[in-house]
């Protein structure tokens, strides 16, 4: 795939200059030049130390009043978007509105999981489900495919994150889904475990998940007394090859984004970068899980929002750009 095709729809721009040295991990503060609200920030150093800055980044959408200012501020800056093909559009639109050049280089791809064929029948289990827990946009996509095959049963659904809930929203708007919904206060499995309404062993939970997802959700809900059935309906695999021109453009970027630990591993395998070298781009992760993967490898100066999600992710990308 050519770099030109990956830079379509406002994702093209000028190749930036590369800093000769990486700045170290520093505390962050409110940047008046960017439309960002703050509450707390998390950072990992390459030594494994977790740092919490005084404020957190939660990005607000660019407005007409700020778009000219931010376009000038970020002109010539490049950010690499590494989610699966077709899933980088939201972030690209947000950053392009600020004048940032987005280079799309998917580092992972989804594949069918071993339990995918069992999902339609599970959705129609005659005992019913107290909750169907969906924890990622890809899990939501796979769920909807199986839900259609199952005859579109009305099910109570708990989702993690705005991006996941957004994929299902149309079916609530049309009345195809009317049963109870639940979203935890923070978009991660730990918070779902703590906050999901559970009433002992009468609670039946269906968890269609990635084969690579941690056991946090089912173990935590089971510890609260719920009966949890996990189906590994999909998995993610690392992209093993990209075009040399695209790779060189990515290496010259200011910031590389990671939406999963698999993307971190794919980046290191494709680039062959030495974690201790000084010529890394900055790294902006969607949440702590991806940041921990970076820290395990020893990547320097990794930023991530305390509250996972695209809003906070946009904020750390902006902060990473401002730091370079």
N, C-alpha and C positions, 0 to 999 in steps of 0.2 A: 504494500500500500504506500503510495507516495505521500510525502509531507504536505504537498499542496492539497490533496483530498482531505487530509486530517485537519487542515486549518481553514475549512470552509465555515460559512455562517458566522462571521465576525470573530473567528478564531485565528486570524492571520495578522501579522505585524512585522516589526523591524527586529532583527536579531540584536540582542543587547550586548554590551561589553561585559566581560567576566571579571569579577573582582579577583585580585591576585591572592588574597588571603581571606579565609573564613573568619568572621567575627565570632567571638566566644559567646557562650550562653550568658545572657544578661537579664536583669529584671526589666519588666515592661511597664509602661505607663500609658496614659491616655494621649493619643495622637490627635491633635485638634484638626489636622488637615484631612483626616479620613472620617467618613460617616460611620463611626463605630461606638457602640455603648459597651460599658465594661462592668464586670463583677468579680472575676478571678482568673488566673491562668496557671496552667501546669507545664513544666518543662522537665525533661530528663537530660542529664549530662551523660557523656560517654562513660563516666565512671559508675553509672547506675544510681546516682543521687537524684532524688526527686526534689525539684524546686517549685515552690508556689509563689508566684509574684503577687504584688499588691492588688492587682485588678484583673478581671477576666474579659476576654473579647467576645462580644456577640455582635456580629455585623448587622447594620441596618441597610436596607436597600438604597442604592444611589438615587438621589432625587434630582430634579431638573436644576435646583439651586446649586447643587454640589457637583454635578457631572462635569462641567467645564473645568473646575478647579482640580478635581481628581484626575481627569483625563490628562491634564498637563503634568501633574505630579508623577503619574505612572507611565508616561510616554516612553516607549522603547524597553519596557520591562516585560520579561517573559516568565510565564508560569506553566509548568508541565502538569497536565491532567491525566491520571493513570487508571481511572476506573474502567470497567468493561466498556466495549464499544456501544455507543448509544446512551450511556449513563452519565456523560460529562456535560450535557447541555445546560443544566441549571447553573452549575458553577461557572461555565464559560460565559453565559449571558451576564451573570453578576459582575465578573471581572472585566469583560469587554465593555460594559457600561462605564467602567472607570478608566478606560483607555489602556487596559492591560492586554498584551498579546498572549493568547492561550494556545499552547501546543498540545494537541491530544495524542497521547501515546499509551493506549491500553496495555496494562501489564498483566492482567488476569482475564480469563474467559470462563464462562459457566459451562458445565457439562451436566448431563442427566445423572441423578443419584440412584443408588440401588433400590430405594423404596418409592421411587416416583410412581410406578404403576399401581402401587397399593393405595395411593392417596385418595382417589375418587371413592373407592369402597369405604375407606376409613371415614370420610366425610359424611357418609350415610349410615354410620354405625347405629343400629337400632336403639342402643342405650343412650345415644346422644352425648354431647360434650358440654361441659360447663364453660370451657374456653378453648378456642383455637388460638395459639400464640404464634404470631408472625413477627420475626425480629429483623428483617432486612427487606429492602426493595426487591431483591431477586427472589427471596422466599415468597413475597407477595405475588410476584409474577407467576411463579410456579403454582402457587395455591389457586390463583384465578383460572389457570388452564384446567386444573383438576376439578375445580368447583363447577366449571361449565360442563365438563364430562359427567359429573355426578348429578346433573340436573338442577344446579344452582340452589342447593338447600340453604335455608336461612339459619345462620350460625352465629353465636356470640364470639366476637373476635377481639383479641387483645393485640395491639401493635406497639412496637418500639420505634419511636421517631416519626417526625413529620413526613419524611420521604416515603416511609413504608405506608403510613396512613393515606397519603395522597394517591397512591396507586389504587386503593380500594374506594376512594371517595365517590367516584362516579356511580358505583353500584348502590351506595346509600342514597345518593341524590335521586336516582330513578326508582327507589323503593324495592329493588331486588334484594337488598339486605336491610333488615329492620331490627334484628336482634341486638342485644346489649353490646356495647363496645367499651374498651378500656385502653387508656394510654398512661404509662407511668410518668411521674414528674420529671424524670431524667431518662434520656434515651439509652439505657443500657440494661443488660440482663439482671445485674445485681439489684437495681431499683425495681424492676418488674417482679422479682422474687419477693421483695419486701412488701410491695403495694398491691399486687393482684389479689382481689377478693377470693379467699380460699376457705372452705368450710369442711376441713378434715377429709376423710377418705371418700366422702360423697362427691368431692370435686374431681371431675374427670377432665384432664387437659390433653389436647392433641398438639404436638409440637413438630410441625414440618420444618426441617432445618437443613442447613448445609452440613454435609458429612464432616466438614472441618471445624464446625462450630464447637466451642468448648461445652462442657457438660454443666455449666453454671446454672442455667435455667432449670433443667429437669431435676438436677440434684437439689437445688434450693427449694423448689416447689414440693418435691417428694419429702424433704425434711419437714415441711409444714403440714404434711399429711395427705397431699394430693396424689391421685393416681395419674401418672404422666406416661403418655405413649409418644415416643419420639420416632419420626420417620425421616430418614436422610434422603430428601427428595432431590437434592442437587449438590454439586460440589464446585469448587473453583480450582482451576489449574493455572500455573504460571505461563505467561507467554514466553517462548524460548528463543524467538528471533524477531528482530525488527530491522528495517532498512538502515544502512550505515549513515545516510544523510540525516534521517530522523533522529538517530541516536546521538549524532554530533550536535544537532540543534538542542536536544534535551540536556546534554552535558554542559552546554553553554548558557542554560537558562538560569534565572535568578532563584527560582523556587520550584521544587518538585513536591507534588502532593501525593499522599498515600491514604487510601480508604480501607486498607486491610493489611494484615501481616504478610499475606501472599504477595502483595504488590511490592512490599519492601524487599522480600527475598528475590523477586524477579528483577528488580532494579539492580541489586548488587550482582546478580548472576550475569546480567546483560552488559553492565558497564565495567565490571572488573575493578571498581574503585577500591582503593585501600582506605578503610575507615579512618586511619590516622592521618591521611593526607590533608593538605590545607585547601585544596581546590574544589571542595564539594559545593554544590548549590545549597541553599537553605532547604529544610524539610518541614512541611506543614502537614500534620496528620489530622484525620477526622475525629479521633478520640484516643483515649489512653491505651487501648489494645494495640493499635498500630504503632504508637509511640514506644511501647514496651518492646515491640519487635525491633525497632530502630536501636533502642538502647542495648538490647541483647547483642546486636551486631557491633555496636560501638560507634554508631554515627553521631557526629557532633551537632549541638545546637538544634535539637528537635523541638518544635512547638506543637501544642495541641490544646484545644479548648477543654475546660473542665466538663462542660455539658456537650456531649457528642451531638453532631448534626451539622447541616450545611451552613447555618447562620454563623455558628462559632468557628467553623472551618474557614469560611470567608474571612473572618476577623483575623485569624492567625496568619493567613496568607498575606494580608495587608501589613501586619506587623512585621513579618519576615522581610517583606519588600522594603519597609521603612528602615530596617536594621542594616541593610546592605548598602 
